[in-house]
Amino acid sequence: MADVTKLLFLRHLRGTPTVWVRFQKRGRTVKEGTGQSFWYRPLVAVLSEVPVDDRELPLMFHARTADYADVTVQATVTYRIDDPALAATRLDFSADPYRGQARARPLDQVATLLTELAQQPALDLLARLPLAEALTVAVAQLREAVAAALSDDARLADIGVAVVSARVVAVRPEPELERSLQTPTREAVQRDADKATYSRRAQAVEQERAIAENELQNKIELARREQQLVEQKGANNRRTAELAAAAGLAAAQGEAERERTLAAAHADKVRAVGAAEAEAEAARLAAYRDLPTSMVQALALRELAGQLPEIGQLTITPDLLTGALTRLADGSR
């Protein structure tokens, strides 16, 4: 909307780059175009303001598919006033010369016309499609049908309106029907979620089983190693005992051999001494053999005297003296 300022009985209008303004005076066009700025007298001025910027028109309407299901179509149409001079003559874009406000709402008429023109091809197309196809592949077909219908319509060209683009946002069934249609998908997603949960649980159980088996294998391996350790300790102890027994046997054998050697040496010594003594005794006996008996007896008494213990006192009784004298007498005889 252009800005209008007051100065005494005059008015000044300052337009914008997106508003096309026409100033007529007594049926004659004085100024027209975008970005206009001029003075005028309100009593004799006729102003028309036509927006020429792109405008978005959201659309929402109901349709019925081939299987009698109600759906809601959401679409957006982008349009602009392509010929503002023609539109100003076909629609009421007049503005109040005193305040610059629009006297009518011509854009509502344009929106109504665009809505009706966009609904018709969409209704015709959806009436030939079943619900499942309308919800899946019909969006692109609806967009093409609506765009073609709007671009080829002569009524829009007659009022100077050009359609820039047409977009179909969504095709939705009724909420209850939509929930029913979503049920298989929800069930499939739930099954996949349950499957993933069960798979995760199975993996957890498998991991726990693997951990338990690993712990059991570790215990078995530890027990086996302990058994090997015990067996090795027993073998070591047995080997130690065998070595100790062998060492004791060797020591005993060595001691026995030493004792045998010593005994043999002692026996040899004894034999040698005995032999020497025997030889000496034999030599002595040989020497005694030629001596007289009295001499031998005297030597025997001397020898015996040498073997007797020390005699501190000697008591000679008559009986002892008589016997000795008797023996001496017998020996002399």
C-alpha positions in Angstrom: 0.0 0.0 0.0 1.3 3.4 -0.9 1.9 6.1 1.7 -0.4 9.2 1.5 0.5 12.4 3.3 -1.6 15.6 3.7 -0.5 19.1 3.0 -3.4 21.7 3.2 -5.8 20.7 0.4 -3.3 18.5 -1.4 -2.2 14.9 -0.9 1.2 13.3 -1.7 1.4 9.7 -2.7 4.6 7.7 -2.4 4.4 4.2 -3.9 6.6 1.1 -3.5 8.5 -1.0 -6.1 5.9 -3.8 -5.7 2.7 -1.7 -6.0 1.5 -0.5 -9.4 -0.3 2.8 -9.1 -2.6 4.6 -11.6 -3.6 8.2 -11.2 -6.5 9.4 -13.3 -7.9 12.8 -13.4 -11.2 13.5 -15.2 -11.0 10.1 -16.9 -7.5 10.8 -18.2 -4.5 8.8 -17.0 -2.0 11.2 -15.6 0.6 8.7 -14.0 0.9 5.0 -13.8 3.6 2.5 -12.9 5.5 1.1 -9.9 7.5 3.3 -7.6 5.4 6.5 -8.4 5.5 9.6 -6.3 3.3 12.6 -7.0 1.0 15.4 -5.7 -2.7 15.3 -6.4 -6.0 16.9 -5.3 -8.3 14.3 -3.7 -11.5 15.8 -5.0 -10.6 15.2 -8.7 -8.2 12.2 -8.4 -8.9 8.6 -9.0 -6.3 6.2 -7.6 -5.9 2.5 -8.3 -3.3 0.4 -6.5 -2.4 -3.1 -7.8 0.2 -5.2 -6.0 2.5 -6.9 -8.5 4.6 -9.0 -6.1 4.4 -12.8 -5.9 1.8 -14.0 -3.5 1.3 -17.4 -1.9 -2.2 -18.9 -1.8 -2.6 -21.9 0.5 -5.4 -24.3 -0.6 -7.2 -27.0 1.4 -10.1 -28.9 0.0 -11.8 -32.3 0.4 -12.1 -34.9 -2.4 -13.3 -38.5 -2.7 -11.4 -41.3 -4.2 -12.6 -44.1 -6.5 -13.3 -46.4 -3.5 -15.4 -43.6 -1.7 -12.7 -42.6 0.8 -12.7 -38.9 1.8 -9.2 -37.3 1.6 -8.0 -33.7 2.2 -5.7 -32.1 -0.3 -3.2 -29.5 0.8 -1.7 -27.3 -1.9 -0.1 -23.9 -2.5 -0.4 -21.7 -5.5 2.0 -18.9 -6.2 0.7 -16.1 -8.5 1.1 -12.5 -9.3 -0.7 -9.7 -11.2 1.1 -9.9 -14.6 -0.9 -7.2 -16.3 -1.8 -4.6 -13.6 -3.4 -2.2 -16.2 -5.8 -5.0 -17.3 -6.4 -6.1 -13.8 -7.3 -2.5 -12.7 -10.0 -2.4 -15.4 -11.5 -5.9 -14.6 -11.3 -5.8 -10.8 -11.8 -3.1 -8.2 -8.3 -2.0 -7.1 -9.4 1.6 -6.4 -7.9 3.3 -3.4 -9.2 6.1 -1.1 -7.5 9.3 -2.3 -7.6 10.8 1.2 -6.0 7.9 3.1 -4.7 5.6 0.4 -6.6 2.6 1.7 -8.1 0.1 -0.6 -11.9 0.4 -1.0 -12.5 -3.3 -2.0 -10.8 -6.7 -1.6 -10.1 -7.8 -5.2 -7.4 -10.3 -4.2 -10.1 -12.3 -2.4 -11.8 -12.7 -5.8 -8.6 -13.8 -7.3 -8.0 -16.3 -4.5 -11.5 -17.7 -4.9 -11.1 -18.1 -8.6 -7.7 -19.8 -8.2 -9.2 -22.2 -5.6 -12.0 -23.2 -7.8 -9.8 -23.6 -10.8 -7.3 -25.8 -8.8 -10.0 -27.9 -7.2 -11.6 -29.1 -10.4 -8.7 -31.1 -11.9 -7.7 -32.4 -8.5 -11.3 -33.7 -7.8 -11.5 -35.3 -11.3 -8.1 -37.0 -10.9 -8.8 -38.3 -7.4 -12.2 -39.6 -8.4 -10.5 -42.1 -10.7 -7.8 -43.3 -8.3 -8.2 -45.7 -5.3 -7.2 -44.6 -1.9 -3.8 -46.4 -1.7 -2.7 -45.0 -5.1 -4.0 -41.5 -4.2 -1.9 -41.5 -1.1 1.3 -42.7 -2.7 1.7 -41.7 -6.4 -1.1 -39.2 -6.9 0.8 -36.2 -5.5 3.0 -35.7 -8.5 0.0 -36.2 -10.8 -2.1 -33.7 -8.9 0.7 -31.1 -9.1 1.0 -31.5 -12.8 -2.8 -31.5 -13.3 -3.3 -28.3 -11.2 -0.4 -26.5 -12.8 -1.6 -27.3 -16.3 -5.2 -26.3 -15.5 -4.2 -22.9 -14.0 -1.7 -22.1 -16.7 -4.2 -22.8 -19.5 -7.2 -21.1 -18.0 -8.4 -18.1 -20.0 -10.2 -16.4 -17.2 -6.9 -15.8 -15.4 -5.4 -14.2 -18.5 -8.5 -12.0 -18.8 -7.9 -10.4 -15.4 -4.1 -10.2 -15.9 -3.2 -12.9 -13.4 -0.3 -15.3 -14.0 0.3 -18.5 -12.1 4.0 -18.9 -11.1 3.8 -22.4 -9.6 1.5 -24.9 -8.1 2.5 -27.3 -5.4 0.6 -30.2 -3.8 1.8 -30.5 -0.2 -0.1 -33.6 0.9 -3.0 -35.8 0.4 -4.4 -37.0 3.7 -7.3 -39.4 4.6 -9.6 -38.9 7.6 -7.8 -39.4 10.9 -9.4 -42.7 11.8 -8.8 -44.1 8.3 -5.2 -42.8 8.4 -4.6 -44.6 11.7 -6.1 -47.7 10.2 -3.8 -47.4 7.2 -0.8 -46.8 9.5 -1.6 -49.9 11.5 0.2 -52.4 9.2 3.2 -50.1 9.1 3.2 -49.7 12.9 2.8 -53.5 13.3 5.7 -54.0 10.9 7.8 -51.5 12.7 6.8 -53.0 16.0 7.7 -56.5 14.7 11.1 -55.2 13.5 11.6 -53.5 16.9 10.6 -56.8 18.7 12.9 -58.7 16.3 15.7 -56.3 17.1 15.0 -56.6 20.8 14.9 -60.4 20.7 18.0 -60.4 18.5 19.8 -58.2 21.0 18.6 -60.4 23.9 19.7 -63.5 22.0 23.1 -61.8 21.4 23.3 -60.9 25.0 22.5 -64.5 26.0 25.0 -65.8 23.5 27.6 -63.4 24.8 26.8 -64.5 28.4 27.0 -68.1 27.3 30.3 -67.5 25.6 31.6 -65.7 28.7 30.4 -68.5 30.9 32.1 -71.1 28.6 35.2 -69.0 28.6 35.2 -68.9 32.4 34.6 -72.6 32.5 37.4 -73.2 30.0 39.6 -71.0 32.1 38.7 -73.0 35.2 39.3 -76.3 33.4 42.6 -75.0 32.1 43.5 -73.7 35.6 42.6 -77.1 37.1 44.6 -78.9 34.4 47.6 -76.7 35.1 47.2 -77.2 38.9 47.1 -81.0 38.2 50.2 -80.7 36.1 51.8 -78.6 38.9 50.9 -81.3 41.5 52.1 -84.1 39.2 55.3 -82.1 38.5 55.8 -81.5 42.2 55.2 -85.2 42.9 57.6 -86.1 40.1 60.1 -83.5 41.5 59.7 -84.9 45.0 60.0 -88.5 43.7 63.1 -87.5 41.7 64.5 -85.8 44.8 63.9 -88.9 46.9 65.4 -91.1 44.2 68.4 -88.8 43.9 68.7 -88.7 47.7 68.3 -92.5 47.9 70.9 -92.9 45.1 73.2 -90.5 46.9 72.6 -92.3 50.2 73.2 -95.7 48.5 76.3 -94.3 46.9 77.4 -92.9 50.2 76.6 -96.3 51.9 78.4 -98.2 49.2 81.3 -95.9 49.5 81.3 -96.2 53.3 80.9 -100.0 53.0 83.7 -100.1 50.4 85.8 -98.0 52.7 85.1 -100.2 55.6 85.8 -103.3 53.5 89.0 -101.7 52.4 89.8 -100.8 56.0 88.8 -104.3 57.2 90.8 -105.9 54.4 93.7 -103.7 55.3 93.3 -104.5 59.0 92.9 -108.2 58.2 96.0 -108.1 56.1 97.7 -106.3 59.0 96.4 -108.8 61.5 97.4 -111.6 59.3 100.8 -110.1 58.8 101.2 -109.5 62.5 99.8 -112.9 63.2 102.1 -114.4 60.7 105.0 -112.5 62.2 104.0 -113.4 65.7 103.5 -117.0 64.6 106.9 -116.9 63.0 108.3 -115.3 66.1 106.5 -117.8 68.3 107.6 -120.6 66.1 111.2 -119.3 66.3 110.9 -118.9 70.0 109.4 -122.4 70.4 112.1 -123.7 68.2 114.6 -122.0 70.6 112.7 -123.4 73.6 112.7 -126.8 72.1 116.4 -127.4 72.7 116.4 -125.8 76.2 116.2 -128.1 79.3 112.9 -128.3 81.1 114.0 -126.4 84.1 115.1 -123.5 82.0 111.7 -123.6 80.2 109.9 -123.6 83.5 111.9 -120.7 84.7 111.2 -118.7 81.6 107.5 -119.5 82.0 107.5 -118.3 85.6 109.2 -115.1 84.5 106.7 -114.7 81.8 103.9 -115.3 84.2 105.4 -113.0 86.7 105.4 -110.3 84.0 101.6 -110.9 83.4 100.6 -110.8 87.1 99.2 -107.6 88.6 101.3 -105.7 91.0 101.6 -107.4 94.4 101.9 -105.1 97.3 102.2 -107.7 100.0 102.8 -111.5 99.7 101.8 -113.9 102.4 103.3 -117.4 102.1 101.5 -120.0 104.0 102.8 -123.4 104.9 100.4 -125.0 102.5 101.6 -122.9 99.6 105.2 -123.4 100.5 104.7 -127.2 100.9 103.1 -127.5 97.6 105.7 -125.5 95.8 108.5 -127.4 97.4 106.8 -130.6 96.5 106.5 -129.5 92.8 110.1 -128.5 92.8 111.1 -131.8 94.2 109.1 -133.6 91.7 110.7 -131.5 89.0 114.1 -132.2 90.2 113.4 -135.8 90.0 
